[in-house]
Amino acid sequence: MILVGLTGGIGSGKSTVSALLAERGAVIIDADAITREVQLPGSPVVKELADRFGAEILAADGSLERQALANIVFTDPEALKALNAIVHPAVGREMNRRLIEQRTTDHVVILDIPLLTENPREGLQGRIVVDVPVETQIRRLVAHRGFDEADARARIARQATREERLAGADFVVDNSGTPDDLSPQIDRLWEWLTGLDQLPADYEPITPKPNGGEKQSS
């Protein structure tokens, strides 16, 4: 197994890069998708969230009202820490389970983690950063995802800065142009990925604890 992280700010087009890597044969472990899975109605995570934040964060069918929860944690750092302490371990366990399934293969495994800069993982062989200027992020969020400009800027401000992401990058994909501009970069990226050494078959995933602190294995 070859194991590399993929990250990028909101509106950077990270999902596009992830999909193009999947087309080339990469196994994608998507932190956002796993987060949605562990928050399905009736899950232990949803029950714990309701116990902590109140039944008003649940819809009538038992699903999570994400906006209601976001409204609670948006301006309350302690509430955000509590949210992370509930959700992150469940997501980490599932990511590690999928990694362990892959460790005896020769696959390129991509950990697609939006907040990889904020919450680094040990044991990665490299980090891919999908990069665009901040104003491009804002324009895309407004045009394609229905954000107003103030909300787009606020969400970007809550993430690591562009400079912080780039400082930790081993490979940068410039996604500020057209799909035609992206294609040759993905070709070079795939060549780089497949040239990395295979990890040992007994590789043991290590993930950070929520909200910082000592690292923990699966």
N, C-alpha and C positions, 0 to 999 in steps of 0.2 A: 504494500500500500504506500502510495505517496500522499501526503497530507498537507494541504495548504489552506490558509484562510482567505476569505474574500470579504471586503468591506467597501463602504462608500456612503457618503452622506445621503440624506433623503433627497429624492429627485435627481440623483446622479445617473440613474440607469443601471444600477447594479444588477437588477433582476434580468435585464437584457443580456448582460455579460454572462451571468450564471446560466441562462438558457442556451447561449451559444456554446459554452463549455460542455453542457450536457449533450448537445448535438454531436460533439466530438468524442463522447464516451465517458466523460467525467461523471462520477457519482456525487450528486449534490445533497448535502445535509443542510437543510434550510431552517435556521433558528426561528424565523417568523412563522413558518408553516407549522413547526413543532409547537410553538407557543399557542397557536390556534387549536391544535389537536388536544393539548393538555387542558384547554379551557372549554371543552365541549360540555353541553348540559349534563349535569349529573356527575361530573368528574370530581375527584377529591380536591383538585385545585379550586374549582368553582365553589365548592362547599366551603372551603377554608377562606376564600375571598369574601363570600357572603357573611361568614361569621365575623370577619374582621371589619368589613366596611358597611355592612347592613344589607338587608334584602332589597333595597332600592337599586342596587347595581344589577339585579336580575330582571329579565323580561318575564312575561307571563308564562312562557314555555320553558323557563329555567335557564335560558341562554344568558350569557354575559352581556350586559349593556355596556359596551366598551366606552362610549362617550361619557356615560354617568360615572364610570370609574375614573376616566381621565380627568373629569372635572374635579374629582376629589383630590387626586394626587398632583395635579398640575402645579399648584402653589403651596404644597405642603411637603417639604423634604422628608419629614418623618413618615408620612403616609406612603411616599414613594419608596422609602427603604423597606417598609413593611410589605408593600406589593412585591418588590424584588425578592425579598426573603421567602415569599410563598411561591412565586412563579419560577424564578431562576433555577432552584435545585431540581424541580420536576423537568424542566427543559434540558438541563445538563445531564440528568440521568438518561433521558431518551436519546440525546445526541451521542452519549458514550456507548449506549447499547448498539446504536447503528454503526459506530466506529468499530466496535469489537467484531461485529459481523463482517467487516471489510478487511480486517488486519492481516488475514492470510491470503488475500488476493493481490493482484498486481495493478489494481485500479488506481486512477487518480481520484482522490476524494477531496471535495471542496467543502469546507465549512463556511457557509454563507451566513455571516453574522453582522448585522448592521452596526452594532456597538462594539466591534472587536477592539477598536482603539481604546475605548473607555474601559473595557473588561477583557484584557489580554488573556490568551490561552498559552500555556506552555506546550511544548512538544510539536509545534507546527514547523514545517520545513521552509515556510515562506509566507509572505502576506501580500496579497494582491489588493491594490487600492484603485477603485474606479473614481476618477477625478474629473470634476467640472468646476468652473468658477461659480461662486456663490450666486451671482446674478442669474446665471443659467439655471441653477436649482430653483430659484424663486420663480422665474418665468415658466418653467415646466410645471411647478406645483400649481400655479395659478391657471395656466392654460389647460392642463390635462387632468388635474385632480380636484379642481374646484375650490382651492384654497383662496382666501383673500390674502393680500400681500403681507399684512401685519401678522397673520397666523403663520404664514410660510416662514417669515423671518424669525418668529419666536421659536418655531420647531427647529430650525437650523441652529439657532443660538443655544439650544439645549443639548446639541450633540458636540462631539469633538470638533475643533476647528479644522479647516482644510489643511493648514500647515501641520497640525498634530498628526493627522492621518498620513500625510506624505512623508513625514519624518520616520515613520515606521514601515514604509513600503519597501518590498523587495522587487515588485514589478508594478508599474503604474500604467493603467489603461486610461487614455484621454478620451472621454466620451462626450466632448463638447461639440463634436461635429456631426456628420451624417452617418447612417449605417454603412455606407461605402468606406468611410474613413475608419470605421471600427473593425471591419473584416480583416485587414492585414495585421492589425494589432493582435487579434485573437489568434491568428496563425502563429505569430511570434510567441505569444503567451503559451500556446499549446506545446510548441517546441521546447520552451523553457521548462514547463511542467514535466513533460515526459523525459527530460534529461536529468531530473533529480533522482537521488538514490532511493531505493525502496527501504521503508522502515522494517525493523525486525518483526517477525510474526508474533512475538509476544509483547508488542507495543501496548502500553497501558495508558489510556487517556487520563489527562489531568485537567481539571477545570477550576477556575477561581470560585471562591465562595461569593455569594451575593453581597454587594456593598463593600467589597474589599476583604482584606484579611488573609489568613493563611490559605494556601492551595489545598485542594483535596482530590484524591483519586476516586475512580468510580467504585 
